[in-house]
Amino acid sequence: MIQMKNIIKNIFRITAAGILFTACKKDFLNTLPLDKPPASTVWTDPALTEAFVTDIYNVYHDGILNQESMDCISDNALYNFGRADIMEANISPGATGWVNNTYEWGEMYFRIRATNLALEQLASVTWDPTIAERLKGETYFLRAHCYNQLLRYYGGVPLIKSTYQLASPDFSIARNTYEECVNSIVSDLDSAALLLDGKTLGLGRATKDAAMALKARVLLYAASDLHDIPTASAKSPLIAGYAHPELLGYVSGDRVERWTKARDAAKAVIDLGTYGYKLDLTAPSTKDDAIADYKNVYLSRNGGEKETILAKYYVNASPDDWGSWYPRNNTTNGYHGWTSSEPTQNLVDNYEYMDSTSVGGPKAVKFDWTNAVQAAAPYENRDPRFYASILYDGVPWKPRTTDAAGTDPYGEIQFGTYEVGTAGTASTYFGLDTRNSSIENWNGTRTGYSIRKFTNDDMSLVDMNQRQQVPSIQIRYTEVVFNYIEALLELGDEPTAKEWLNKIRFRAGMPAIDETGPALIAHYQNERNIEMLFEEQRFYDTRRWMIAPQTQGQKVQVMIVTGKLKPGKTVTVYRYSKDNYDYTYKVQNIEAGVENRSWDDKLYFPPIKLDEMNKNNKLVQNPGY
Amino acid sequence: MNTLNFQVRSKLPNHGLAILLLLSVSILAVNTNVYAKMPGYFQSKDISGKVTDDKGEGLANVSVSVKGTTRGTVTKPDGSFTINANPGETIVFSMIGYTAHSVTLKNESSLNVLLTAESNSSMGEVVVVGYATQKKVTVSGAVAQIKGSDLQKSPSVNLSNSLAGRLPGVVATNSSGEPGYDGSTIHIRGVNSLGNNDALIVIDGVPARAGGLERLNPADVESMSVLKDASAAIYGARAANGVILITTRHGKSGKPQLSYSFNQGWGQPTIIPKVLNATEYATMANEIEIYKLDPSEWAAASAAFKSTGSYTGPTGATSTAPFQPSDIQKYKDGSDPWGHPNTDWFKATLKPWSPQSRHNLQLSGGSETVKYLASVGYEDQDAYYRNSATGYKQYDFRINLDAKVNKYINASVGVTGRQENRFFPTKSAGSIFRMLMRGYPYKPAYWPNGLPGPDIENGEQPVVITTNQTGYDRDTRYYLQSNGKIEINIPGVEGLKLIGNVALDKYIQQGKTWTTPWYIYSWDYTSYEADGVTPLLVKTQKGPTPQPTLNEYSQDQLNSMLEGILSYDRKFGDHQAIFLAGVTKEKSNNNYFNAFRQYFPSAAIDQLNAGGPVNQQAGGSAWERARLNYFGRVGYNYKEKYIAEFLWRYDGSYNFPPAKRFGFFPGVTAAWRLSQEDFLKDVTFLNDLKLRGSWGKLGNDAVYFLYNLREYDYLSTYVNGDVDSYGNHHDGVGGSSTYGYVINNQVAPTYYENGVPNPNITWEIANNYNVGLDGVLWNNRITFELDYFQNHRSSILWKRNASIPQTAGFTLPAENIGKVANKGWEFKVGYNERFGDVRLNVSVNGGYARNKITYWDEVPGRPDYQKSTGAPIPTDINYPDDMLLYQYDGVFRDQKDVDANTLDYSGVGGAGKLFPGSMKFKDVNGDGKITPDDRVRSKKTNIPTFQGGLNIGVQYKNFDLTILFQNAMGAEIFLQTESGTIGNYLQYTYDHRWTIDNPSSTDPRTVDRNNQYFSNRNTYYMMNTNYVRLKNFEIGYTLPSGIGKKVGINNLRIYANGLNLFTWAKQDIFDPESINSSLQYYPQARVLNTGVTVTF
């Protein structure tokens, strides 16, 4: 009994002690997130602070290597999976259509907050001032980039330079004027250039040079027609009738001064002498060299890297970035690709034709479908950049994957419909890369073309479903040169402009330009488009120049290729052959049910989302919505 | 004792071990105690007799004991017993499942007693409630209970699938039948929160055990109780969504019983979506091509496609029919199996029946002092696929020991272990069924020579990727869960007990995904073997990488609980007082890591060490959680007539800032048994009538925002892509995931703000009200329970973002601002009758709950018919505007109809052109334009508002039959398949479509890949999912007791049962429990099963 009582007593005591113990241990509930550092750790640790600033670079996403090229919302290309809403001007604040995350309103302001937070915190850090200064410089650059992405898409936007807090009393804010935005961006870029001067920066980070180059872009846009309200109003009744033109451009001031600033900013980059690949030729390259050099530039290799002022890079170990899937996203269905961003016939027609019949040697002329010779062989004697940029019917491409190698043992693009068998009793064979292909036909091209530019041309890479490591170029030296040329033209210095324009043409294997006046400007505009194809220029350029009503107002034109067996010929496995086939090339408008393009001036400035307008009553909507 | 004291001061797991140790020591030390030998002290005589059931058959193993003593025995197999007792003493006869019966002895020397099964008498039933059991008549809260034996009637290998239709107010929806992931979502009284709506599951007194209830062996379950109202308040900050209490089976005193049961079942999809054959598909594919032209050319193009297969329009543009007339002819007549097959992908990939089996061995018995139950189970479930790589296997055991150590001490120990093996091919069921839905009927699954045909996309060929040719994906989970309990009756104070509980649960998950390339065979339709006749097939390697890759992961979790309870329960004459108070400490630690390698030289070695050195990847994360709770119950009743109870819990949760960590959650329940009042005494048919009422304030500390558990949101933290356990980077702003950025050709680390902290974050609060009426009439012939409830949930985490512009640059942290009101009712009516040899019991139950958001952050400026406030919680909280639907208004029958249209469709988004066969939408706001403003918010979600069941049980001699019809109403889902050039169409779409020859004004024309403006969500595509189904059916036969006994068998029962046998629904396109819009999911199962149970 005594033993029993003792045991009971002890059990009672232990349990009571347990309860007491439990109740007293106050820190029992003080658990912490084990894998997420708190703010105090991040901002006192230079490595974590740097990691924070590095994350802001993700604002570039995939840039020009996005599955849907921004050129798909210009005359250059068609998005295979439908963009009729924007291209038929069926967009509204309630239904804005596709807005890529590289310039979308919410995404930009999310990144802008990160830049403001970093600048606030970096102002008071006590660790290594050299690193702090560099990070500040990078952050100023990134903020300027974000604001410029907003500015060139939406027009003037609210300028926010501090971080909102949970307790901030008022989140509503009005749009700043276009001019205020330009000034703010330029000021940030000047700060960046100052802070980054002389700093060692890893490849992929913004440098002083990048800041200067971006400044040149910003100032060129600021000087353009669309942003000079008197000019824009004269060309567009919609803009003329808009109550807040100061949001869209300069309502007063001296255009010459703006062009001069743009010219000087571009010239400052040129004067660095650091950049440029084969821009010192005095005569046109050969066709083969020109093709190789153009590829070197867009693949950033063999010296072409010298064109790059800022790029986003991909490595094999890097996260599953969409841009590294560019070949799969854009190659043809016959290679198990998706043919997402398709060049249009409208673009292809803009590649000049080298007329060897002209007096005094070959001459570059505009391609002409009414010329029987040209129409019969439209893919011959074109600007070398055509061959480096576009996949067209019959062009040799990579070996087919094993499932398709039997059908096409030669690895040639098949965009047409051909006869196979014996002439007279032949049957119809649909090319592997068409929408009637035996392979993934739903991904087939609608225009009869696909994009080759930016795809690694290593012919041993059979499988297009693999990632590549081609950088996504954000600022390229040649753009700065074009910016310089454009400012010179606007300021009337045609000789210097032509001199630089011809450097670009010589590298591309094209003869010098000898025009003047409006013809020269038109030629410059085409040259800029051809050279900078799929580099997010066309959307903005056609708007800046206010030629979008003409370019984007066109219907999409597509190419229908048919191959008819010549009499007496027998072919069992199809291959492109002028010996066996008569080819016809027919251009027609795309089916209206796919995309029926039309222009409306409201497309100059896309709408601000309805939700955002509702949440911020100080916002003023863009014209036309 | 010093050692023990020392251990008490150390950390919790040791603490728990100490008590466990103590338990075992106590059992050993006290076993020989004098109190165990009490019989023999008294002058007494032997009383003998027989216990029978209401069929007159002897009942074995009934406990017979003398009240207030330790004298006791159990009945023999024929129901007879002998016990030593004195006149004036009370003998108690009890057995689980039967109403206890007591007799106070006068002078009789023999006793014949009839025990009534509890199912036949709700009066005597005992109900498990939080931290106690109560007589059903005195329960004052809304509590539903089901016995384990009822759950065993369902052949589903997942316990959660056995609940639908059985418990009023419990909504269980099964959205997939995939082995390993075939559980039902359970909502108690519907949906109450914008966040987490999961009930707290308490198994043997331990809350939130890893693995939950789904994989419990039904043979191990004694009972399941559902606390629906304030009766859950004793679980405080985790009780807001209701509490499910599961009690496992324990041994009963008596001779050892060994029972073995074997179930063999066969499963198949309830419904396979009907898709088109090759001829029908070709017809629709040609229509796509025609509809790209101007409508004025459609008729001509259609005729041309049918005759020549090619059409040239007025501008000279030509269109070619993707399927030529000759192709269509060959699909139809089957004359060219190589070039023109007609494939039924579902048939090629799925087998008619898939086996599943379950074995169970259970041993139980014991004496008055020690009882035991041990059970071992095994389960094996195959998937629908032919040569399936998917399957589920389970091995489990459970041991429950109870000891009456002495007069004062009862102890019990339970241990359960379970291994769950889930295995899959490397392609998910989602991608497999996506490909089955998309599969082109004009492409072969197999070539006529038996080799698998080409893939649909990315190597995905259903007949190949359902097998282990793609490698394997294994998910193995181990559970070892233990709990111990010691109950000390404090000497000297009658009714006072001290209870100590301890639980230690270990959970380990190991995953391994081995991805290897696989092969398919394609033919270019032009090349032939040397014989010139046999098509030349090309073997093609497919797979994400040319060489194998291996990903392995492991997580390891330890949950521990330590609990002390003081309980007092005593009757003073007509007054009964109950008091209980306790404290619980819970802690949980989890650690996760994974490792990935690729470039394996050979598919023969599937171990990490064989992988190449390039691009190895590893990741890891960890968390710890802790809770400290104080709780109690104070109860009082007078003559079991006036009943009142007060429940409380003072809860502390790790998840909130120190100042907001603790909260008080009270609950009050009360009942009045009118039938006990004198004024109703004369109403003879009324056996019991009870009016109940309750109010409780409950909490939910598992605060979710957009389906993600928010932890530590009171701290400002930074994350990199690798550790963001929310899987939702940048809180939806921008919406891209980032895991670093490439600098200097290396991936540089990146960190970003993990949102802005909310320093005041705290739990959700539920104010739940309930009134109920229970009755028993005509001697149990009729029973009923009626409940009406209102749940008011507040402090739900929600963001004020809808009113904060994006220029702010951050999304506000979730704050406790959301409010939801949920109202509804439940009923259950039972009818029991006996007609000669036939026993019949029928019960009908149902529960209705309808919620509405009463406050959240509404986007300003919306018209009333679009407001989400006042509407039910959206189907997908991430996309509340998916509930906004254009109002379908028929179809433009022809060009004339189009020309007559006056509405402006340019603001509708997508291609806004109007063609014949396009849908009309209603101009809801009457502004002459169809814009997003014309969408109207739907009041229906994919969760039924009503779920009910009809249970029928019939017994005739040795035959028994149970039937459960179950129904659900009030839900709808959006149906839009991936059809067109990208994949096959539903037969429904084919049968209901506008065509040139047969224009319709109700159904639209063929659409390719939802590329039209009317592919926007609109009412045409919303499918009503009301249904009634024969959920369960069981017929059994028990061998007459005499026959088996000769060969040592106590009991032998054979039976056949089924799950989801028949369904009557508004539509027959898909299973009405589906919540998948594109039907790209593993369908629900119909199961036929046969089984046998032998007891020795």
Interface residues (C-beta under 8 A of the other chain):
Chain A: M1 Q3 M4 I7 I8 N10 I11 F12 I14 T15 A16 A17 G18 I19 F21 T22 A23 F28 L29 N30 T31 L32 P33 L34 D35 K36 P37 P38 A39 T41 V42 A47 L48 A51 F52 T54 D55 Y57 N58 H61 F81 G82 A84 D85 E88 A89 N90 I91 S92 G94 A95 G97 N101 E104 W105 G106 E107 Y109 F110 R111 I112 R113 A114 N116 L117 V157 P158 I160 T163 Y164 Q165 L166 S168 F171 S172 I173 G202 L203 G204 R205 K312 Y313 Y314 V315 N316 A317 S318 P319 H336 T401 T402 D403 A404 A405 G406 T407 T417 V420 T428 Y429 R435 N436 S438 E440 N441 W442 D463 N465 I560 T572 V573 K586 Q588 N589 E591 A592 G593 V594 E595 N596 L610 D611 E612 N614 K615 N616 L619
Chain B: M1 L4 N5 V8 R9 H15 A18 I19 L22 S26 A29 V30 N33 V34 Y291 K292 L293 D294 T315 G316 A317 T318 T320 P322 N406 Y408 I409 P454 E457 N458 I486 I488 P491 L498 G500 I520 S522 W523 D524 Y525 T526 S527 L536 V538 K539 T540 Q541 P546 L562 G564 V583 K585 K587 V614 N615 Q617 G620 S621 A622 W623 E624 R625 A626 R627 L628 Y630 G652 S653 Y654 P658 R661 E711 Y712 L715 S716 T717 Y718 V719 N720 G721 V723 S725 H730 V733 G734 G735 S736 S737 T738 Y739 G740 Y741 V742 I743 N744 N745 Q746 V747 A748 P749 T750 Y751 Y752 E753 N754 V756 P757 N758 A802 S803 I804 P805 Q806 T807 A808 G809 F810 L812 P813 V859 P860 G861 S906 G907 V908 G909 G910 A911 G912 K913 F915 T931 P932 D933 G980 T981 I982 R1009 N1011
